[in-house]
Amino acid sequence: MSTDLYELLGVARDADADTLKKAYRRLARQLHPDVNPDPESQEQFKLVTAAYEVLSDPQKRAAYDRGGDPFSGGFGGGQGAGFSFTDIMDAFFGGQGGGGQGGGRGPRPRVRRGQDALIRIEIELAEAAFGVSRELKVDTAIRCTTCSGAGAAPGTQPVPCETCRGVGEVAHVQRSFLGEIRTLRPCAACRGFGSVIADPCRDCAGDGRIRSRRSLTVKIPAGVDTGTRVQLTEQGEVGPGGGPAGDLYVEIHVAPHATFERNGNDLHCTVSVPMTAAALGTTIALPTLEADLEQDEDSGVETSFDLPIPAGTQSGHQVLLRGRGVPGLRGGRGDLVVSIAVETPGRLDARQEELLRELAAIRGEEQPTGDVRPTHKSMFGRLRDAFTAH
Ligand code: ZN
């Protein structure tokens, strides 16, 4: 990197003050940390600023041209980094005949948009699956009716601030190598509003809003899951000065279900069948998730269905029932996976034991050796593989 100050600014050795100023301004626009967060640019900005501090001072420049060390006087370099980009631009553009955009930003508005609010509710699995309407109690700021959000007692008006003459900002002037740097700060007397409420509304203490508890109904769409947020536009906090309300987010938590476990849009459950039924085959009535919904007797909603268990069904066998899961938020419906658990009879009486021993004898199973093999990956995984393969 060049250490020649003229090269750093990209100007000729005989450049006049105006050329130097333009060159520095151009570089500051590219390199200032407020504009360019790249660490290398920040280093470059410090060097360029140090160069300009020397070359813009006729005495320092003359000393440098004679071969002197420009930083011998305990000069730290990079002081310009202490000024914001706006300060530097104001120093170049501001205060010169009042033209351009060198002025301040004016008073800050009393009326601002309110914050978003969040509440969490718990719903049942069937409600999450098929949608539900819920009455909610919400506690948010609402517009003060006494002053209609203005904050001033009825019949009074905010008056212009005498300290800043209604501008909301006061100027602070600092001397620097750039000349005078004028920074505008919010007026302390009116907190930057430019006006003062001499007689605040008694109900809202001048804030233009009060807290209120109210009821509202939220429609929760079918297919939501734990963590889903339903957005209610402009039902959040009213802003300062009675400003527009933020949004209200209702975050869903789905309660665990006694029968079904949810996995995405799929449901899982386990059905236990006696060993004899699994061997001989049977039919089991399985409840549907719809059975949880409140419904009229003749609504026609299927509350259960028959699941055939074929003769010879093994424990751990899984049945995939398409479209009996949870509806998706974007349409479609997940599946139901039923795992069969075959229950071995315990506590046999004499007669039952006699029958089982007779059965074992007929089947040649009196001295089973066991069939030892690696543990399978889950049956469900294999079932999925089979489905996606076709
Ligand atoms: Zn009020």
Boltz pocket constraint, residues with backbone or C-beta under 6 A from the ligand:
constraints:
  - pocket:
      binder: B
      contacts: [[A, 144], [A, 145], [A, 146], [A, 147], [A, 148], [A, 149], [A, 150], [A, 151], [A, 152], [A, 201], [A, 202], [A, 203], [A, 204], [A, 205], [A, 206], [A, 207], [A, 208], [A, 209]]
      max_distance: 6.0
